[in-house]
Amino acid sequence: MPRDLFPDRQSQEPSLTESPEAKTPRPNALQDQDQLPSNAFTIVRDESDDREQRLSNTLRRSDEKNKLHPYVQLLSISDLEACVALENATFPEHERCSRDKFVYRLTTCPTLSLGLFSSTTTIPTPATQAAFDAARAPDSSTPSHRAVLLGHVIGTLTDAPAVTDASMNIPESFHSHSDHQPNASHPPLSATGAEIVGHRPLGRTLAIHSVCILPTHQNLGLGKTLLKAYMQRIESSGIADRIALLAHPELVGWYVGKFGFEERGESKATFGGGGWREMVYEVRDPGPGN
């Protein structure tokens, strides 16, 4: 499913301003100090306190992130339950990627799906229990650690220049025909002129359908780390000329400023009720795969 990242607070902290009930007088207003009542006073804000607080918050988030020991790794069908649990914990039902779509994407084009994991001994809470239950089996060298999926990016290739409803759907042949061949070469349009649905192995647009971070671990910069790692892999592989996704209007500026996406107007995609903005990142230096 198309979905937005959850931006870290560091880039969205509001600038502090003076209270409207206690404005600091301007120089010309101080000329008539003798006319002020005896109990009048002026509030002078210490800018250094604001900077120290912001720095403290940044360091705290960085410390929390480092304790997770996050790392990225390609996903496979063995991560199905973890992806489903993460998606269900993060999004409202009408915006979730379905189990069937996960099965299709993790078997048809798993190299286009990337997970962000944490090797941890943390005791799960009710909010994280589902993610922990679906964690990868512990490594034999560190049996006390569990590889918990904290975030994922799920994508497919499409012939269209942006994310479309067809690119987000599953071909009927995936379930109804045993001879489904996901990597077969087909023309971009069907005999009726309609766009062929699903993954298009020769397509030059990488369509991102789902990007999410476990709610309990948001606002730590993990989403930014994950998406940047994903985009770098796509660029270096040369597998696509552009990367496309759908965004809610309030996050357009974040995608533009942090990742270099361009807004191409309102998307025609109706998934999740529509109302998405079409975002596209043109790959500037395609890797050897091109």
Secondary structure, 3 states (H helix, E strand, C coil): CCCCCCCCHHHCCCCCCCCCCCCCCCHHHHHHHHHCCCCCCCCCCCHHHHHHHHHHHHHHHHHHHHHCCEEEEECCHHHHHHHHHHHHHHCCHHHCCCHHHHHHHHHHCHHHEEEEEEEECCCCCCCCHHHHHCCECCECCECCCEEEEEEEEEEEEECCCCCCHHHHCCCCHHHHCCCCCCCCCCCCECCCCCECCCCCCCCCEEEEEEEEECHHHCCCCHHHHHHHHHHHHHHHHCCCCEEEEEECHHHHHHHHHHHCCEEEEECCCCHHHCCCEEEEEECCCCCCCC
